[in-house]
Amino acid sequence: MSQPMLRLEKISKYFPGIKALDDVHLVLHPGEVHALVGENGAGKSTLVKIITGVYQPTNGKIYYKGEELDFANALEAQKHGIAAIHQEASMFPELSVTENIFMGHHIKHRGRIDWKEMRNHTAALLERMDLNINPSTTVKNLSTAERHMVEIAKALSIDADLVIMDEPTSALSLREIEDLYKIIRQLKDAGKAVLFISHKFDEIFEICDKYTVFRDGKYIGEGPVEKSALDKIITMMVGRSLDQMFPKAEVKITDPILEVKNFTRTGYFKDISFTLRKGEILGFFGLVGAGRTEIMRALFGIDKASSGEVVFKGKQVAIHNPKTAMKLGIVYIPEDRHEQGAIQDMSITHNITLPVIDELSPLGITRKAAEQETVQKYGTLMEIKAASWDVALNTLSGGNQQKVVIAKWLATHPKVLIMDEPTKGIDVATKAAVHRFVSSMAEKGLAVILVSSELPEIEGMSDRIIVMHEGRVTAEYERGQVDSETIIRAATGNLKEQSA
């Protein structure tokens, strides 16, 4: 075996009252794609920040290319050839693609920035990645997926020897994921080391050579991916066997509560019709860009539909804004919990009670006892783990943040719960907890729309599945009616090939 690209020995990191990492180790070799696996709160993000110089370890040693190093800051780590691509694209939206890619390592000629050379380099990088993006385009005008691909281009621009990818596929379409895999294989063939962090096991088994598992800030174990079973890795992650990832209870589905007829928003979706019944979990599956999120935003009144009807409890309704939807009992948990689902700097208490603040403040003054009672009830129901209800949301793990967003809407006593990618970016144990919650709510008569790009989740939790492709419904199936391949064909617009 070649000399390790990176070797971490007995790394610990302490914060006031918290031991984020406790005596962990990790070894990465050139030409290796190594998965770092663990639940939210396992210490993965802290380790990445130590490797990239954002944090310095409390104890332990870092060896990079055989030399003991201690990066003082992120720029120093970058200069040594270490690049990180984060789950939430960390870019400057008002700057161009070129400016973002070369931020911190501008190309200079005779002491002056050579903009022409940087644009040419950017164009070449984008062409290598098959991206049809103008180097002068302002980043704020790019889609989420395009921003992630530009982040990857930035890593390639410094010719990094160690590339860290943190949930890199969370906003990518199926085709873009395949393009990313090609890039990862190119990096591997060029002798680079890739640290790959993902909650999606199909990705880990597809692209990774080895894995290391962390749990509660501790090193648990490692091994070759091809010789390991999924159940074994999950057990290492959570400390117990997860026999039931999708705990779908048998529920009596009753009367229709929501009917959508010929729903259209020009340029986004067309002629969408479906019925949702009490106690039902209706799954919406499709690839990125299929129009599922756009439908849900229009149903909740965020965006305006061009035409169509919405019937709620037998009466036609006009939902012009979220306030109208909330009064009817329709709530929406958006895909982007960071920007749209909650207020990061606000406390758990204020996030959960925000939608019901009028009820808690009948005379314009918040009734503190009622506020605390509401938070205690729904925070406990969702099993939110926090030091207190008064800590800021941004101090919580991704899984606990998502639980706060769900608790917030539960406090409104909804009749219809729309969940858009509810388990995106959260660990396997928290996913199972969310699934149990969704199933229990359906048992109580709540009607649920579940939008997800993860097919196992859709198949495991849905009573019916609506499949979309390019803004249209291509198929509708009852639970267990068809196999995964058929659903994928419908999502890619290739159902005819199956019958050919």
C-alpha positions as CSV (number, residue, x, y, z in Angstrom):
1,M,0.0,0.0,0.0
2,S,1.2,3.5,-0.9
3,Q,2.0,6.1,1.7
4,P,-1.3,7.6,3.0
5,M,-2.3,10.9,1.6
6,L,-3.9,11.8,4.9
7,R,-3.5,10.2,8.3
8,L,-5.3,11.4,11.4
9,E,-4.2,10.0,14.8
10,K,-6.1,10.2,18.1
11,I,-7.9,13.4,17.1
12,S,-10.1,15.0,19.7
13,K,-12.1,18.2,19.7
14,Y,-13.7,19.8,22.7
15,F,-16.1,22.7,22.8
16,P,-17.5,24.1,26.1
17,G,-19.6,21.3,27.6
18,I,-19.3,19.2,24.4
19,K,-16.8,16.5,23.3
20,A,-17.4,16.6,19.5
21,L,-14.6,14.1,18.7
22,D,-13.0,11.7,21.0
23,D,-9.7,10.0,20.0
24,V,-10.7,9.2,16.4
25,H,-8.5,8.2,13.5
26,L,-8.8,8.1,9.7
27,V,-6.5,7.1,6.9
28,L,-6.9,8.1,3.2
29,H,-4.7,6.8,0.4
30,P,-4.1,8.2,-3.1
31,G,-6.4,6.8,-5.7
32,E,-9.0,5.9,-3.1
33,V,-12.7,7.0,-2.5
34,H,-13.3,6.7,1.2
35,A,-16.8,7.1,2.7
36,L,-17.1,8.7,6.1
37,V,-20.3,7.4,7.6
38,G,-22.3,8.3,10.7
39,E,-25.5,9.8,12.0
40,N,-26.0,13.6,12.3
41,G,-24.0,14.5,15.4
42,A,-21.5,11.7,14.9
43,G,-18.6,14.2,14.4
44,K,-18.2,14.1,10.6
45,S,-18.6,17.9,10.0
46,T,-16.2,18.7,12.9
47,L,-13.6,16.3,11.4
48,V,-14.0,18.0,8.0
49,K,-13.4,21.4,9.5
50,I,-10.3,20.1,11.2
51,I,-8.9,18.7,8.0
52,T,-9.7,21.9,6.1
53,G,-8.2,24.2,8.8
54,V,-11.4,25.8,10.0
55,Y,-10.9,24.2,13.4
56,Q,-7.7,23.1,15.2
57,P,-7.9,19.8,17.1
58,T,-7.7,19.8,20.9
59,N,-5.5,16.7,20.8
60,G,-4.1,14.5,18.1
61,K,-1.9,14.7,15.1
62,I,-2.5,15.3,11.3
63,Y,-0.1,13.8,8.8
64,Y,-0.5,15.0,5.2
65,K,1.6,13.4,2.5
66,G,3.8,12.0,5.3
67,E,4.5,15.4,6.9
68,E,3.0,16.4,10.3
69,L,1.0,19.6,9.7
70,D,-1.3,21.9,11.7
71,F,-3.3,24.1,9.4
72,A,-3.9,27.6,10.9
73,N,-6.8,28.4,8.6
74,A,-8.8,27.2,5.6
75,L,-6.6,29.1,3.1
76,E,-3.5,27.3,4.3
77,A,-5.2,23.9,3.9
78,Q,-6.3,25.0,0.4
79,K,-2.7,26.0,-0.6
80,H,-1.6,22.5,0.4
81,G,-4.2,21.0,-2.1
82,I,-7.1,20.3,0.2
83,A,-10.6,21.3,-1.2
84,A,-14.0,20.8,0.3
85,I,-17.4,20.7,-1.4
86,H,-20.2,21.3,1.1
87,Q,-23.8,20.2,1.2
88,E,-25.0,23.8,1.4
89,A,-23.2,25.6,-1.5
90,S,-20.9,28.2,0.2
91,M,-20.7,30.7,-2.6
92,F,-20.9,34.5,-3.2
93,P,-24.2,34.9,-5.0
94,E,-23.5,38.5,-6.3
95,L,-20.2,37.4,-7.9
96,S,-19.6,35.6,-11.2
97,V,-18.9,31.9,-11.7
98,T,-15.3,32.8,-12.5
99,E,-14.9,35.0,-9.4
100,N,-16.3,32.2,-7.2
101,I,-14.1,29.5,-8.7
102,F,-10.9,31.5,-8.3
103,M,-11.7,33.1,-4.9
104,G,-8.6,32.9,-2.8
105,H,-6.3,31.7,-5.6
106,H,-6.5,34.3,-8.4
107,I,-4.3,33.9,-11.4
108,K,-2.0,36.9,-11.6
109,H,0.3,38.3,-14.2
110,R,3.0,40.9,-13.2
111,G,1.2,41.4,-9.9
112,R,-2.3,42.0,-11.5
113,I,-5.2,39.7,-11.7
114,D,-5.5,38.1,-15.1
115,W,-9.2,38.0,-15.7
116,K,-9.0,36.8,-19.3
117,E,-6.8,33.8,-18.2
118,M,-9.2,33.0,-15.3
119,R,-12.3,33.1,-17.6
120,N,-10.5,30.8,-20.1
121,H,-9.6,28.4,-17.3
122,T,-13.2,28.5,-16.0
123,A,-14.6,27.8,-19.5
124,A,-12.3,24.8,-19.8
125,L,-13.3,23.4,-16.4
126,L,-17.0,23.8,-17.2
127,E,-16.5,22.1,-20.6
128,R,-14.7,19.3,-18.9
129,M,-17.7,18.8,-16.7
130,D,-20.2,19.1,-19.6
131,L,-21.7,22.2,-18.0
132,N,-23.4,24.7,-20.3
133,I,-22.7,27.8,-18.0
134,N,-21.2,31.1,-19.1
135,P,-18.2,31.9,-16.9
136,S,-19.4,35.5,-16.5
137,T,-22.9,34.4,-15.2
138,T,-23.7,35.7,-11.7
139,V,-24.0,32.8,-9.3
140,K,-27.4,34.0,-7.9
141,N,-28.9,33.2,-11.4
142,L,-27.8,29.6,-11.2
143,S,-30.0,26.7,-10.1
144,T,-29.1,24.9,-6.8
145,A,-27.7,21.9,-8.9
146,E,-25.6,24.2,-11.0
147,R,-24.2,25.9,-7.9
148,H,-23.1,22.5,-6.6
149,M,-21.4,21.7,-9.9
150,V,-19.6,25.0,-9.8
151,E,-18.4,24.1,-6.3
152,I,-16.9,21.0,-7.7
153,A,-15.3,23.0,-10.5
154,K,-13.7,25.2,-7.9
155,A,-12.1,22.1,-6.2
156,L,-10.8,21.1,-9.6
157,S,-9.4,24.6,-10.3
158,I,-6.8,24.3,-7.5
159,D,-5.8,20.8,-8.7
160,A,-6.5,19.5,-5.2
161,D,-4.9,16.2,-4.1
162,L,-7.5,15.7,-1.4
163,V,-11.1,16.4,-2.2
164,I,-13.8,16.3,0.5
165,M,-17.4,15.9,-0.8
166,D,-20.1,16.4,1.9
167,E,-23.5,15.2,0.5
168,P,-22.5,16.3,-3.0
169,T,-25.6,14.8,-4.7
170,S,-28.3,16.3,-2.5
171,A,-29.4,18.8,-5.2
172,L,-28.4,16.9,-8.3
173,S,-30.5,15.1,-10.9
174,L,-29.9,11.5,-12.0
175,R,-27.9,12.6,-15.0
176,E,-25.9,15.1,-12.9
177,I,-25.1,12.4,-10.4
178,E,-23.7,10.1,-13.1
179,D,-21.6,13.1,-14.3
180,L,-20.3,13.5,-10.8
181,Y,-19.4,9.8,-10.6
182,K,-17.4,10.3,-13.8
183,I,-15.5,13.2,-12.2
184,I,-14.8,11.2,-9.0
185,R,-13.5,8.3,-11.0
186,Q,-11.2,10.7,-12.9
187,L,-9.9,12.0,-9.7
188,K,-9.3,8.5,-8.4
189,D,-7.5,7.5,-11.6
190,A,-5.3,10.7,-11.3
191,G,-4.2,9.5,-7.8
192,K,-6.3,11.9,-5.8
193,A,-7.9,11.0,-2.5
194,V,-11.6,11.6,-2.1
195,L,-13.4,11.7,1.3
196,F,-17.1,11.1,0.5
197,I,-19.8,11.9,3.0
198,S,-23.3,10.7,2.3
199,H,-26.4,9.3,4.0
200,K,-27.3,7.5,0.7
201,F,-26.0,3.9,0.9
202,D,-26.6,3.3,-2.8
203,E,-24.0,6.0,-3.5
204,I,-21.5,4.6,-1.1
205,F,-21.7,1.1,-2.5
206,E,-21.6,2.5,-6.1
207,I,-18.5,4.8,-5.8
208,C,-16.6,4.2,-2.6
209,D,-13.7,1.8,-2.0
210,K,-13.5,1.9,1.8
211,Y,-15.6,3.3,4.7
212,T,-15.0,4.5,8.2
213,V,-17.9,4.8,10.7
214,F,-18.2,7.4,13.5
215,R,-20.8,7.3,16.3
216,D,-21.2,9.9,19.0
217,G,-17.8,11.5,18.2
218,K,-16.0,8.1,18.4
219,Y,-14.3,5.9,15.9
220,I,-16.3,2.7,15.5
221,G,-14.7,0.8,12.7
222,E,-13.8,0.6,9.0
223,G,-13.6,-1.8,6.1
224,P,-13.7,-2.4,2.3
225,V,-17.1,-1.5,0.9
226,E,-17.3,-4.4,-1.5
227,K,-16.9,-7.0,1.3
228,S,-19.4,-5.3,3.7
229,A,-23.1,-5.7,4.1
230,L,-25.5,-2.8,4.5
231,D,-27.0,-4.1,7.7
232,K,-23.5,-4.3,9.3
233,I,-22.7,-0.7,8.5
234,I,-26.1,0.5,9.7
235,T,-25.7,-1.4,13.0
236,M,-22.2,0.2,13.4
237,M,-23.7,3.6,12.8
238,V,-26.6,3.5,15.2
239,G,-25.5,0.9,17.8
240,R,-28.5,-1.3,17.1
241,S,-30.1,-3.1,14.2
242,L,-32.6,-1.1,12.2
243,D,-35.0,-3.9,11.1
244,Q,-37.6,-1.5,9.8
245,M,-36.5,1.6,7.9
246,F,-40.0,2.2,6.6
247,P,-42.5,1.5,9.4
248,K,-45.7,1.8,7.4
249,A,-48.7,1.0,9.5
250,E,-51.9,-0.4,7.9
251,V,-54.3,2.5,8.0
252,K,-58.0,2.8,7.1
253,I,-58.1,5.3,4.3
254,T,-61.4,7.2,4.3
255,D,-63.0,10.1,2.5
256,P,-61.3,12.5,0.0
257,I,-60.1,15.7,1.6
258,L,-58.2,17.4,-1.2
259,E,-58.9,17.2,-5.0
260,V,-56.8,18.9,-7.6
261,K,-58.1,19.2,-11.1
262,N,-56.2,20.2,-14.2
263,F,-53.7,22.2,-12.1
264,T,-51.4,24.2,-14.3
265,R,-48.6,26.7,-13.9
266,T,-47.2,27.7,-17.3
267,G,-43.6,26.7,-17.7
268,Y,-43.6,24.5,-14.6
269,F,-46.4,21.9,-14.6
270,K,-49.5,21.1,-16.7
271,D,-52.9,19.4,-16.2
272,I,-52.1,17.9,-12.8
273,S,-55.0,16.0,-11.3
274,F,-55.2,13.8,-8.2
275,T,-57.2,13.0,-5.1
276,L,-55.9,12.8,-1.5
277,R,-57.8,11.0,1.2
278,K,-57.8,11.1,5.0
279,G,-55.2,8.7,6.4
280,E,-53.4,8.3,3.1
281,I,-49.8,8.9,2.3
282,L,-49.6,10.0,-1.3
283,G,-46.1,9.8,-2.8
284,F,-44.8,12.1,-5.5
285,F,-41.8,10.7,-7.3
286,G,-39.7,12.2,-10.0
287,L,-36.2,13.4,-10.9
288,V,-34.9,16.9,-10.2
289,G,-36.9,19.3,-12.4
290,A,-40.0,17.2,-12.7
291,G,-42.2,19.9,-11.2
292,R,-43.2,18.3,-7.9
293,T,-42.0,21.1,-5.7
294,E,-43.6,23.7,-8.0
295,I,-47.0,22.0,-7.6
296,M,-46.7,21.9,-3.8
297,R,-45.7,25.6,-3.7
298,A,-48.7,26.5,-5.7
299,L,-51.0,24.4,-3.5
300,F,-49.7,26.2,-0.5
301,G,-50.2,29.6,-2.1
302,I,-46.5,30.6,-2.4
303,D,-46.8,30.7,-6.2
304,K,-49.9,31.3,-8.4
305,A,-51.3,28.6,-10.6
306,S,-52.3,29.6,-14.1
307,S,-55.4,27.5,-14.2
308,G,-57.1,24.5,-12.5
309,E,-59.3,23.8,-9.5
310,V,-58.6,22.9,-5.9
311,V,-61.4,21.3,-3.9
312,F,-61.0,21.0,-0.1
313,K,-63.5,19.0,1.9
314,G,-65.9,19.1,-1.0
315,K,-65.8,22.9,-1.6
316,Q,-63.8,24.7,-4.3
317,V,-61.2,27.0,-2.8
318,A,-58.9,29.7,-4.0
319,I,-55.5,29.6,-2.2
320,H,-53.8,32.9,-3.0
321,N,-51.3,32.8,-0.2
322,P,-49.9,30.5,2.6
323,K,-52.2,32.2,5.2
324,T,-55.3,31.0,3.3
325,A,-53.8,27.5,3.1
326,M,-53.0,27.4,6.8
327,K,-56.6,28.5,7.7
328,L,-57.9,25.6,5.7
329,G,-55.5,23.2,7.5
330,I,-53.0,22.7,4.7
331,V,-49.3,23.1,5.7
332,Y,-46.1,22.7,3.7
333,I,-42.6,21.5,4.9
334,P,-40.3,22.8,2.2
335,E,-37.3,21.0,0.7
336,D,-34.8,23.8,1.9
337,R,-35.2,23.8,5.7
338,H,-32.3,26.2,6.1
339,E,-33.6,29.1,3.9
340,Q,-37.4,28.4,3.8
341,G,-38.3,26.0,6.6
342,A,-37.1,27.9,9.7
343,I,-35.2,30.9,11.0
344,Q,-31.8,29.7,11.9
345,D,-30.9,32.4,14.5
346,M,-34.2,32.0,16.3
347,S,-34.7,29.7,19.2
348,I,-36.5,26.3,19.1
349,T,-39.3,27.9,21.1
350,H,-39.9,30.8,18.7
351,N,-39.6,28.6,15.6
352,I,-42.2,26.1,16.8
353,T,-44.6,28.8,18.0
354,L,-44.2,31.2,15.1
355,P,-47.2,29.8,13.0
356,V,-49.5,30.0,16.1
357,I,-48.3,33.2,17.6
358,D,-51.7,34.9,17.2
359,E,-53.4,32.1,19.1
360,L,-50.8,32.5,21.9
361,S,-51.0,36.3,22.0
362,P,-54.7,37.1,22.0
363,L,-54.1,40.6,23.4
364,G,-50.8,41.2,21.6
365,I,-48.8,39.8,24.5
366,T,-47.5,36.3,24.3
367,R,-48.8,34.0,27.1
368,K,-45.5,32.4,28.2
369,A,-47.1,29.5,29.9
370,A,-49.1,28.5,26.8
371,E,-46.0,29.0,24.7
372,Q,-43.9,26.7,26.8
373,E,-46.7,24.2,26.9
374,T,-46.9,24.1,23.1
375,V,-43.1,23.7,22.7
376,Q,-42.9,21.0,25.3
377,K,-45.8,19.1,23.7
378,Y,-44.5,19.1,20.1
379,G,-40.8,19.1,20.9
380,T,-41.2,16.0,23.0
381,L,-43.5,14.4,20.4
382,M,-40.8,14.9,17.8
383,E,-38.0,13.7,20.2
384,I,-35.9,16.9,19.5
385,K,-32.5,16.6,21.2
386,A,-31.3,19.9,22.5
387,A,-29.8,21.4,25.7
388,S,-33.0,23.5,26.1
389,W,-35.9,24.9,24.1
390,D,-34.2,28.3,24.1
391,V,-31.1,27.4,22.1
392,A,-30.8,28.7,18.5
393,L,-31.9,26.4,15.7
394,N,-28.5,26.7,14.0
395,T,-26.8,24.9,17.0
396,L,-28.7,21.7,16.3
397,S,-27.9,18.8,13.9
398,G,-29.6,18.6,10.6
399,G,-31.9,15.9,11.8
400,N,-33.0,17.8,14.8
401,Q,-33.6,21.0,12.7
402,Q,-35.9,19.0,10.5
403,K,-37.8,17.8,13.6
404,V,-38.3,21.4,14.7
405,V,-39.7,22.3,11.3
406,I,-42.2,19.4,11.5
407,A,-43.1,20.3,15.1
408,K,-43.7,23.8,14.0
409,W,-46.4,22.8,11.6
410,L,-47.9,20.1,13.9
411,A,-48.7,22.9,16.4
412,T,-51.2,24.3,13.8
413,H,-53.3,21.0,13.9
414,P,-53.2,20.5,10.2
415,K,-55.5,18.4,8.1
416,V,-53.1,18.0,5.1
417,L,-49.4,17.8,5.6
418,I,-47.2,18.3,2.5
419,M,-43.6,17.1,3.1
420,D,-41.1,18.0,0.4
421,E,-37.9,15.8,0.7
422,P,-38.5,15.5,4.5
423,T,-35.4,13.2,5.1
424,K,-32.9,15.0,2.7
425,G,-29.5,15.2,4.3
426,I,-30.4,13.4,7.6
427,D,-29.1,10.2,9.0
428,V,-30.6,6.8,8.8
429,A,-31.9,6.7,12.4
430,T,-33.5,10.1,12.1
431,K,-35.1,9.0,8.8
432,A,-36.6,6.0,10.5
433,A,-38.0,8.3,13.3
434,V,-39.5,10.7,10.7
435,H,-41.1,7.7,8.9
436,R,-42.6,6.4,12.2
437,F,-44.0,9.8,12.8
438,V,-45.5,10.2,9.4
439,S,-47.1,6.7,9.7
440,S,-48.5,7.5,13.1
441,M,-50.0,10.8,11.9
442,A,-51.7,8.9,9.0
443,E,-53.2,6.5,11.6
444,K,-54.8,9.5,13.2
445,G,-56.5,10.5,10.0
446,L,-54.0,13.1,8.7
447,A,-53.6,13.2,5.0
448,V,-50.0,13.3,3.8
449,I,-48.3,14.2,0.5
450,L,-44.8,12.9,0.5
451,V,-42.4,14.3,-2.1
452,S,-39.1,12.4,-2.4
453,S,-36.3,11.7,-4.8
454,E,-35.4,8.6,-2.9
455,L,-37.3,5.7,-4.4
456,P,-37.0,3.3,-1.4
457,E,-38.7,6.0,0.7
458,I,-41.5,6.5,-1.8
459,E,-42.1,2.7,-2.2
460,G,-41.8,2.0,1.5
461,M,-44.1,4.7,2.8
462,S,-46.7,5.5,0.1
463,D,-50.2,4.1,-0.3
464,R,-50.2,5.4,-3.8
465,I,-47.4,6.8,-6.0
466,I,-47.8,9.6,-8.6
467,V,-44.8,9.7,-11.0
468,M,-43.9,12.9,-12.8
469,H,-41.6,13.8,-15.7
470,E,-41.0,17.3,-17.1
471,G,-44.1,18.9,-15.4
472,R,-46.6,16.1,-16.2
473,V,-47.9,13.0,-14.5
474,T,-46.6,10.0,-16.4
475,A,-48.0,7.2,-14.1
476,E,-50.0,6.4,-11.0
477,Y,-49.5,3.2,-9.0
478,E,-51.0,1.6,-6.0
479,R,-48.7,0.4,-3.2
480,G,-46.8,-2.7,-4.3
481,Q,-48.3,-2.7,-7.8
482,V,-45.0,-2.3,-9.8
483,D,-41.3,-2.7,-9.3
484,S,-38.6,0.0,-9.0
485,E,-37.6,-0.3,-12.6
486,T,-41.1,0.6,-13.9
487,I,-41.2,3.6,-11.6
488,I,-37.8,4.9,-12.8
489,R,-38.9,4.4,-16.4
490,A,-42.0,6.5,-15.8
491,A,-39.8,9.2,-14.1
492,T,-37.5,9.4,-17.1
493,G,-40.3,9.4,-19.6
494,N,-39.4,5.9,-21.0
495,L,-42.4,3.8,-20.1
496,K,-42.9,2.9,-23.8
497,E,-39.6,1.1,-23.9
498,Q,-40.8,-1.4,-21.4
499,S,-43.7,-2.6,-23.5
500,A,-41.6,-2.5,-26.7
